[in-house]
Amino acid sequence: MTIYEKNLKTLAAHYPEMDRRIEEAQVESTLEIIEEVSLDGEKILKIKKDDRTCYLNGKRDAHELAQKWVEAMGKLQRDTPVLMMGIGNFFYLKELAEQMEKNLTIVIYEPSLEIFLKFLEMVDIQKWMEKHLIVFWVNGLEGMESKNLGGMLEQVLRYELLDHVKYFVLPNYEILFPEEAIAFVKTCRDVALKALSRYETNILFAGVMVKNLFSNARYLCDGYKTTQLVEVIPKDIPGIVVAAGPSLNKNIKELKRAKGKAFICAVDTAIKPLIREGIIPDMFAVVDGLKPVELVKKEEAQQIPLLTTLNASPEVLDYHTGMKLFFNEGYQFAEEIFKRSGHMPGDVSSGGSVATHIFSFLWKIGIETIILVGQDLAYTNNKAYADGTFHDKMDEEDTSDFIMVEGNFEEKVPTKPDLKLFIDWYNMYITGIKERDKKLRVINATEGGAKIQNTEIMTLKEAIDQECTKEVDIRERLEKLPPMLNPEAREWAVDYLKGIPQKFQKVKEGAKKMKKLYRKLDKICDKKNIDKKEYLSIMKKIEKQLKIIEAIDVYQLVSITMSNAHYMLLGEQHVQQQSLQKEGKEIAEMGIAYVEDAERCAVVFEEYAEELFGNLS
């Protein structure tokens, strides 16, 4: 087996399909690669491109520059991301992989497929791949266009690792590939800034989320559970997901014929266009915590049953006066109430959008045929949404720089990265379902937009003619449903929610006890000779106290919100201290910051809970 063949096998073991991508790649010759031997006997590469000729290695000592680079970086902490442009001088990767400890994350962007293929012929990468996480991103390989590099880097450049990141463009790459080098550096910078922005947004949104949770938790007392619909909605009628993509304008009128013969569920943004056409869906969904109430502010919408979450916009839930259906989301305080309902647990897979929530909900209540309408997941006719959603007439947008994906009726359609994620979710989710549930049929009646795998493409007229053949009064069936809590359980839930402020008081008290323990640890570590027995005793007490706090069901909300403390602690996990004394001091410092944040959060949330649950009846 040649080195090249062995490397293909290694890459395939770590990244399925990588070998196929390499073997099927079309090489366009844009440069000349000349292999020479350095004075110290190593194979090196000389590149001729346009009117330039550059060596990628030192002609005298092939190792020297790479060794000095690794030495200059010093000791790297575990999980440190190292972002490199270029693999033509493989000694940089060799020195990095062999001299550093395990668990580095090394991302190598190679702008030339020709150089990458030559690299695979020259050196065995198996041991390096086993020691570190190494990702090769190569222009010219399927799915690895340079414009998609940022999406991959977002998985690597997490906020807690930003202080440790190393960037490097290999010598002469900036001469041979000037545009690519500039783009690489800019992409790395932009992704890092995005990670920082996401961190700050998480802090802001977490506070909004908790207030939404408490505001909406009031509606659990008289709410309904999605699993109640399992025995109510017939499995032999289609469920229709009405999204608000631009293609909805083509076939929205057809939905009138489906009323009374299908379970029609609409996304919030589609409500106004539907009502304008005289179509009242059987249900609509709101899951976004910042969704403006104006999108659904129609008198007809107030009584339409609502599929929602505890995170959803309180303004929308307050405006809505009809049946509200919830599902298990994993919030411990809400789970206590769901348990009292006596109904079986039931979640809904998110997928990231309102429409994907509805799709998952329909399948989980047993619907065997699901029809997608207005689910473009693309900028059909260069528009983001159907007319009548955000504006009476939606503007066309410039999509020249958008990602192009396979379409339902067109060869390619423009889309954005977030919509591409939804396409990928549908592909994965439907494939997964069909492996277990052979009865499921998914009909894509969008009549435009992006193609979704494992779906049957029809016009909405054809889908309704074929599938909507049975009469059913969904409204009558839903009206017969009792709320999920009987009177006794409802009374318990009201008392439970009223008692939440006292639970946050317990969190505050526990945080204060932990702070005393951390301060004691800090004091112990001031001594020249640490008493290890005393040190370990304090650590055990801290662990025990943390478990006591974590057992309080509302503490989960505090921990979710403490993004800054959480990230600080994660960052510390990547730093290895040289002595027990230094380690203890760091633990104490971070611990004090953590519990102080917990105490502040508990104070704020106690006030929220008192305000929202104090007069509950």
C-alpha positions in Angstrom: 0.0 0.0 0.0 1.4 3.4 -1.0 1.6 6.3 1.4 -1.1 8.0 -0.6 -3.5 5.0 -0.3 -2.8 4.7 3.4 -3.6 8.4 3.9 -6.9 8.0 2.1 -7.8 5.1 4.4 -6.8 7.2 7.4 -8.9 10.2 6.3 -11.9 7.9 5.6 -11.6 6.4 9.1 -11.8 9.9 10.7 -14.1 11.6 8.1 -16.4 9.2 6.2 -16.7 10.1 2.5 -13.4 12.1 2.5 -11.7 9.4 0.4 -14.5 9.6 -2.1 -14.4 13.3 -2.3 -10.6 13.2 -3.0 -10.9 10.5 -5.6 -13.8 12.2 -7.4 -12.3 15.7 -7.3 -11.6 17.4 -10.6 -8.0 18.8 -10.6 -7.6 22.0 -12.5 -3.9 22.7 -13.1 -3.1 26.3 -12.0 0.5 25.8 -10.9 3.5 23.6 -11.3 4.8 21.6 -8.4 8.5 20.7 -8.4 9.9 18.3 -5.9 13.5 18.9 -4.8 15.7 17.7 -1.9 17.0 20.1 0.8 20.7 20.1 1.9 19.6 18.1 5.0 18.1 15.4 2.7 14.4 16.1 3.0 11.9 16.3 0.2 10.7 19.9 -0.3 8.4 21.7 -2.8 9.0 24.5 -5.2 5.9 26.1 -6.7 5.6 28.0 -10.0 2.4 30.0 -10.3 1.8 32.7 -12.9 5.1 34.7 -12.9 6.2 33.6 -9.4 8.4 30.8 -8.2 8.5 30.1 -4.5 9.9 27.5 -2.2 7.5 26.3 0.5 10.4 24.9 2.7 13.9 26.0 3.6 16.4 24.9 1.0 19.2 24.2 3.5 17.2 23.0 6.6 13.7 21.8 5.9 12.9 21.6 9.6 14.3 24.8 11.0 11.5 27.3 10.5 8.9 24.9 11.6 10.9 24.0 14.8 11.4 27.7 15.6 7.6 28.3 15.1 6.6 25.6 17.5 9.2 26.6 20.1 7.9 30.3 19.9 4.4 29.2 20.7 5.5 27.6 24.0 3.4 25.0 25.7 -0.2 24.9 24.3 -3.1 24.0 26.5 -5.3 21.0 25.6 -8.0 21.7 23.0 -6.2 24.8 21.7 -7.3 25.6 18.2 -4.4 26.0 15.8 -5.6 27.5 12.4 -3.1 27.1 9.6 -3.2 28.1 5.9 -1.2 25.7 3.8 0.2 22.2 4.0 2.8 22.4 1.3 5.5 22.5 4.0 4.3 19.6 6.0 7.1 20.0 8.6 4.9 22.6 10.3 2.2 20.0 10.9 4.8 17.4 11.8 6.6 19.5 14.4 3.2 20.7 15.9 1.7 17.2 16.1 4.8 15.5 17.4 6.1 18.1 19.9 2.8 19.0 21.5 0.7 17.1 23.9 -2.4 15.3 22.8 -5.8 17.0 22.1 -4.9 20.0 20.0 -7.5 21.0 17.4 -5.6 21.7 14.2 -7.5 23.1 11.2 -5.6 23.3 7.9 -6.9 25.3 5.1 -5.2 24.4 1.8 -6.2 26.7 -1.2 -4.7 24.3 -3.8 -6.0 20.8 -4.4 -2.8 20.0 -6.3 -0.6 20.8 -3.3 -2.9 18.8 -1.0 -2.7 15.7 -3.2 1.1 16.0 -3.4 1.2 16.3 0.4 -0.8 13.0 0.7 1.9 11.3 -1.4 4.8 12.5 0.7 4.1 11.8 4.4 2.1 9.3 6.5 -0.4 11.2 8.6 -1.9 8.3 10.6 -0.1 8.9 13.9 -0.8 12.6 13.9 -4.5 12.0 13.2 -4.6 9.6 16.2 -3.0 12.1 18.5 -4.9 15.3 17.6 -8.1 16.4 16.0 -6.9 17.5 12.6 -9.3 18.9 10.0 -8.3 19.4 6.4 -10.3 22.0 4.4 -9.3 21.9 0.8 -10.5 24.1 -2.0 -11.6 21.9 -4.9 -13.1 19.1 -2.7 -16.9 18.7 -2.6 -18.5 21.0 0.0 -15.2 22.6 0.9 -15.5 25.9 -1.0 -13.7 28.7 0.7 -17.0 30.5 1.3 -18.1 27.6 3.6 -14.9 27.8 5.7 -16.5 30.1 8.2 -19.3 27.7 9.1 -16.7 25.0 9.9 -14.6 27.3 12.0 -17.6 28.3 14.1 -17.6 24.8 15.4 -14.0 25.2 16.5 -13.7 28.8 17.8 -15.7 28.6 20.9 -15.7 31.6 23.2 -13.9 30.0 26.1 -11.0 29.1 23.8 -10.5 32.5 22.1 -7.7 33.5 24.3 -5.7 30.4 23.3 -6.2 30.4 19.5 -3.2 30.4 17.2 -3.3 31.6 13.6 -0.6 31.0 11.0 -0.2 31.4 7.2 2.7 29.2 6.0 5.6 31.0 4.3 5.1 32.1 0.7 1.4 31.3 0.7 0.6 35.0 1.0 2.6 35.5 -2.3 1.2 32.5 -4.2 -2.3 32.9 -2.9 -2.7 36.5 -1.9 -6.5 36.8 -2.1 -7.0 33.4 -0.4 -4.6 34.5 2.4 -6.5 37.7 3.0 -9.8 35.9 3.0 -8.5 33.3 5.4 -7.3 35.8 8.0 -10.6 37.8 7.6 -12.7 34.7 8.1 -10.8 33.7 11.2 -11.2 37.2 12.6 -14.9 37.4 11.7 -15.7 34.0 13.2 -13.9 35.0 16.4 -15.9 38.2 16.6 -19.1 36.3 16.0 -18.2 33.9 18.9 -17.7 36.9 21.1 -21.0 38.5 20.0 -22.8 35.2 20.4 -21.5 35.0 24.0 -22.7 38.5 24.8 -26.1 37.7 23.1 -26.5 34.6 25.1 -26.1 36.6 28.3 -28.8 39.0 27.2 -31.1 36.4 25.8 -30.8 34.1 28.8 -32.3 36.9 31.0 -35.1 37.4 28.5 -35.7 33.6 28.3 -36.2 33.2 32.1 -38.6 36.1 32.2 -40.5 34.5 29.3 -40.5 31.2 31.1 -42.1 32.6 34.2 -44.6 34.7 32.3 -45.7 31.8 30.2 -45.6 29.2 33.0 -48.9 30.8 34.3 -50.6 29.3 31.3 -49.6 25.7 32.2 -52.3 25.8 34.9 -55.0 25.8 32.3 -53.0 24.5 29.4 -53.0 21.3 27.3 -50.3 18.7 26.5 -49.4 17.8 23.0 -49.6 14.1 23.8 -53.4 14.6 24.5 -53.8 14.9 20.7 -52.5 11.3 20.0 -56.0 9.9 20.6 -57.9 12.9 19.2 -56.4 13.6 15.7 -57.1 10.8 13.2 -53.9 9.2 11.9 -55.4 8.6 8.4 -55.8 12.3 7.6 -52.9 14.4 6.4 -51.2 17.0 8.5 -50.4 20.1 6.6 -47.4 22.4 7.6 -48.1 25.8 6.3 -44.9 27.8 6.3 -44.5 31.4 5.1 -42.0 31.0 2.2 -42.5 33.0 -1.0 -44.1 30.1 -2.8 -47.1 30.2 -0.5 -48.5 33.0 -2.7 -48.8 30.5 -5.6 -51.1 28.0 -3.9 -52.5 29.5 -0.7 -56.0 29.6 -2.1 -55.9 25.8 -2.6 -55.8 25.3 1.2 -59.5 26.2 1.4 -60.3 22.8 -0.1 -58.2 21.1 2.5 -60.2 22.6 5.4 -62.2 19.9 7.2 -60.2 17.2 5.5 -56.8 17.7 7.0 -55.1 18.9 10.2 -53.8 22.3 9.0 -51.0 23.8 11.2 -49.5 27.1 10.3 -46.4 29.0 11.4 -47.0 32.3 13.1 -45.8 34.3 10.1 -48.3 32.7 7.8 -51.3 33.7 9.9 -52.1 37.0 8.3 -51.9 35.8 4.7 -54.2 32.8 5.6 -56.8 34.9 7.3 -56.7 37.4 4.5 -57.7 34.5 2.2 -60.5 33.4 4.6 -58.6 30.3 5.8 -58.6 29.6 9.5 -56.0 26.9 10.3 -56.7 24.3 12.9 -53.7 25.3 14.8 -50.7 27.7 14.6 -47.4 27.8 16.3 -45.2 30.3 18.1 -41.8 29.3 19.5 -39.7 32.5 19.2 -39.0 34.4 22.4 -38.8 37.7 20.5 -41.6 37.3 18.0 -43.5 40.6 17.5 -47.2 40.2 18.4 -48.0 42.3 15.3 -47.4 39.2 13.1 -50.4 37.5 14.6 -52.5 40.5 15.7 -55.8 39.5 14.1 -59.0 39.0 16.0 -59.6 35.7 14.1 -56.2 34.4 15.4 -57.0 34.9 19.1 -59.0 31.7 19.5 -57.1 29.4 17.1 -55.4 26.7 19.2 -51.8 27.5 19.7 -48.8 25.2 19.8 -46.2 27.0 21.8 -43.2 26.8 24.2 -42.4 28.3 27.5 -39.7 30.4 25.7 -42.2 32.0 23.3 -43.0 35.7 23.2 -45.2 36.4 26.3 -46.9 39.2 24.3 -48.2 36.7 21.8 -49.4 34.3 24.5 -51.1 37.2 26.4 -52.8 38.4 23.2 -54.0 34.8 22.5 -57.1 33.7 24.4 -57.7 30.2 23.1 -56.3 26.7 23.8 -52.5 26.6 24.4 -50.6 23.3 23.9 -47.2 22.7 25.5 -44.7 19.9 25.4 -41.8 18.7 27.5 -38.8 21.0 27.1 -36.7 19.8 30.0 -37.2 22.7 32.4 -37.2 21.0 35.8 -39.8 23.3 37.4 -42.2 22.8 34.5 -41.6 19.0 34.5 -43.0 19.0 38.1 -46.3 20.4 36.7 -46.4 18.1 33.7 -45.9 15.1 36.0 -49.1 16.1 37.9 -51.1 16.0 34.6 -50.8 12.3 34.4 -50.3 12.5 30.7 -47.4 10.7 29.1 -44.2 12.7 28.4 -43.8 14.0 24.9 -41.3 16.4 23.4 -41.0 18.1 20.0 -37.7 18.1 18.1 -36.8 21.7 17.4 -34.9 21.8 14.1 -34.5 25.5 14.7 -37.6 26.9 13.0 -41.3 27.1 13.7 -42.1 24.9 10.7 -39.7 22.2 11.9 -41.3 22.2 15.3 -44.7 21.7 13.6 -43.4 18.9 11.4 -42.0 17.0 14.4 -45.2 17.6 16.4 -47.4 16.1 13.6 -45.2 13.0 13.4 -45.1 12.5 17.1 -48.9 12.6 17.5 -49.1 9.8 14.9 -49.9 11.6 11.6 -48.8 9.3 8.7 -48.9 11.7 5.8 -47.4 15.2 6.2 -47.8 17.8 3.4 -45.4 20.8 3.3 -46.6 24.1 1.9 -44.7 27.3 1.7 -41.6 25.5 3.0 -39.2 27.1 0.4 -36.1 27.2 2.6 -34.8 29.4 -0.2 -35.2 32.8 -1.7 -37.6 31.8 -4.4 -37.9 34.7 -6.9 -35.3 36.4 -4.7 -37.8 36.9 -1.8 -37.5 35.8 1.8 -41.2 35.5 2.7 -44.6 35.4 1.1 -46.4 38.6 0.4 -48.6 39.7 3.3 -46.3 38.5 6.0 -44.1 41.3 7.1 -45.2 43.6 4.3 -48.1 43.5 1.8 -45.5 43.2 -0.9 -42.1 41.7 0.0 -39.1 43.3 -1.7 -36.7 41.3 -3.9 -33.2 40.9 -2.5 -29.8 40.6 -4.1 -29.0 36.8 -3.9 -25.9 36.8 -6.1 -23.6 35.9 -3.1 -26.0 33.3 -1.6 -25.4 29.6 -1.3 -27.0 27.6 -4.2 -28.8 24.4 -3.5 -30.8 21.9 -5.4 -34.4 23.0 -6.1 -37.8 21.3 -6.4 -38.6 22.7 -9.8 -35.4 24.6 -10.6 -31.9 23.1 -10.9 -30.5 25.5 -8.3 -32.1 28.0 -5.9 -30.4 30.6 -3.6 -30.5 30.2 0.1 -28.7 31.4 3.3 -26.7 29.3 5.8 -29.4 29.3 8.4 -32.0 28.0 5.9 -29.4 25.4 4.7 -29.3 24.2 8.3 -33.1 23.6 8.2 -32.7 21.7 4.9 -30.1 19.5 6.5 -32.3 19.0 9.5 -35.3 17.9 7.4 -33.0 15.5 5.4 -31.6 14.0 8.6 -34.9 13.9 10.5 -37.0 12.4 7.7 -34.3 9.8 7.0 -34.2 8.8 10.6 -38.0 8.5 10.9 -38.3 6.4 7.8 -35.8 3.9 9.1 -38.2 3.3 12.0 -41.6 4.2 10.5 -42.1 2.9 7.0 -45.7 4.3 6.9 -44.6 8.0 7.0 -45.1 9.9 3.7 -43.8 13.4 3.3 -45.2 15.4 0.4 -43.5 18.6 -0.6 -46.2 20.7 -2.1 -44.3 24.0 -1.9 -44.2 24.3 -5.7 -40.8 26.0 -5.4 -37.8 26.4 -3.1 -35.2 23.9 -2.0 -35.4 20.2 -2.4 -35.8 18.1 0.7 -34.7 14.4 0.5 -37.2 11.6 0.9 -40.2 13.7 0.0 -42.7 13.3 -2.9 -42.9 16.4 -5.0 -46.5 17.4 -6.0 -48.5 20.5 -6.6 -50.8 21.3 -3.6 -53.8 20.7 -5.8 -52.6 17.1 -6.6 -51.8 16.5 -2.9 -55.3 17.6 -1.7 -57.0 15.7 -4.5 -55.1 12.6 -3.5 -54.9 12.8 0.3 -57.7 15.0 1.6 -60.6 12.5 1.1 -62.0 12.1 4.6 -64.2 14.6 6.4 -63.1 15.5 9.9 -64.1 18.3 12.3 -60.9 19.2 14.0 -62.4 22.0 16.0 -65.1 19.8 17.5 -62.5 17.2 18.5 -60.2 19.8 20.2 -63.1 21.4 22.0 -63.9 18.1 23.7 -60.4 17.9 25.3 -60.1 18.8 29.0 -57.1 20.8 30.2 -54.2 18.7 31.1 -54.6 19.4 34.9 -57.7 18.3 36.8 -59.0 20.8 39.5 -56.9 19.2 42.2 -53.7 19.2 40.1 -54.4 22.7 39.0 -54.6 23.9 42.6 -51.3 22.1 43.4 -49.6 23.8 40.3 -50.8 27.3 41.4 -49.3 26.7 44.9 -46.1 25.3 43.4 -45.6 28.4 41.2 -46.4 30.7 44.1 -43.6 28.9 46.1 -40.9 29.5 43.5 -39.6 32.7 45.1 -38.8 30.8 48.3 -36.8 28.3 46.2 -34.6 31.1 44.9 -34.1 32.2 48.5 -32.6 28.7 49.1 -30.4 29.1 46.1 -29.1 32.4 47.5 -28.4 30.8 50.9 -26.6 27.9 49.3 -24.5 30.3 47.2 -23.4 32.2 50.3 -22.3 29.0 52.0 -20.3 28.0 48.9 -18.6 31.4 48.8 -17.4 30.9 52.4 -15.9 27.6 51.4 -14.2 29.1 48.4 -12.7 31.9 50.6 -11.5 29.3 53.0 -9.8 27.4 50.1 -8.2 30.6 49.0 -6.8 31.2 52.5 -5.4 27.7 52.7 -3.6 28.2 49.4 -1.9 31.4 50.8 0.3 29.1 53.0 3.7 28.0 51.8 3.0 24.4 52.7 -0.5 23.3 51.9 -2.2 20.8 54.2 -3.4 18.4 51.5 -5.8 16.7 53.8 -7.5 20.1 54.7 -7.4 21.0 50.9 -9.2 17.8 49.9 -11.7 18.2 52.8 -12.7 21.7 51.6 -13.0 20.4 48.0 -15.4 17.7 49.2 -17.5 20.2 51.1 -17.7 22.4 48.0 -18.8 19.5 45.9 -21.4 18.5 48.5 -22.8 22.0 48.8 -23.0 22.3 45.0 -25.0 19.1 44.8 -27.4 20.5 47.4 -28.0 23.7 45.3 -28.3 21.7 42.1 -31.0 19.6 43.6 -33.3 22.7 43.9 -35.4 22.5 40.8 -35.1 26.2 39.9 -31.3 26.2 40.1 -31.3 24.9 36.5 -32.6 28.4 35.4 -29.8 30.1 37.3 -27.1 27.9 35.7 -28.5 28.4 32.2 -28.4 32.2 32.7 -24.9 32.4 34.2 -23.3 32.3 30.8 -20.4 34.6 31.8 -19.5 32.5 34.9 -20.0 29.3 32.9 -17.6 30.4 30.1 -15.0 31.6 32.7 -15.1 28.1 34.3 -14.8 26.4 30.9 -11.9 28.6 30.0 -10.1 27.5 33.2 -10.6 23.9 32.3 -8.1 24.4 29.4 -5.4 25.8 31.7 -3.1 23.5 33.6 -1.5 25.0 36.7 2.0 24.1 37.8 1.2 23.6 41.5 -1.6 22.6 43.8 -1.3 26.0 45.4 -1.9 27.8 42.1 -4.6 25.4 41.1 -6.4 26.0 44.4 -6.1 29.8 44.0 -7.6 29.6 40.5 -10.4 27.3 41.7 -11.2 29.7 44.5 -11.2 32.8 42.4 -13.4 31.3 39.7 -15.6 29.7 42.3 -16.3 32.9 44.1 -17.1 34.6 40.8 -19.4 31.8 39.9 -21.4 31.7 43.2 -21.6 35.5 43.3 -23.2 35.4 39.8 -25.6 32.6 41.1 -26.6 34.8 44.0 -27.3 37.8 41.8 -29.3 35.7 39.4 -31.3 34.2 42.3 -32.2 37.7 43.6 -33.4 38.9 40.1 -35.4 35.7 39.5 -37.0 35.8 42.9 -38.3 39.3 42.0 -39.5 38.0 38.6 -41.3 35.1 40.2 -42.9 37.2 42.9 -44.2 39.7 40.3 -45.6 37.0 38.0 -46.8 34.3 40.4 -47.7 36.4 43.4 -51.3 37.0 42.5 -51.9 33.7 40.6 -55.2 32.0 41.3 
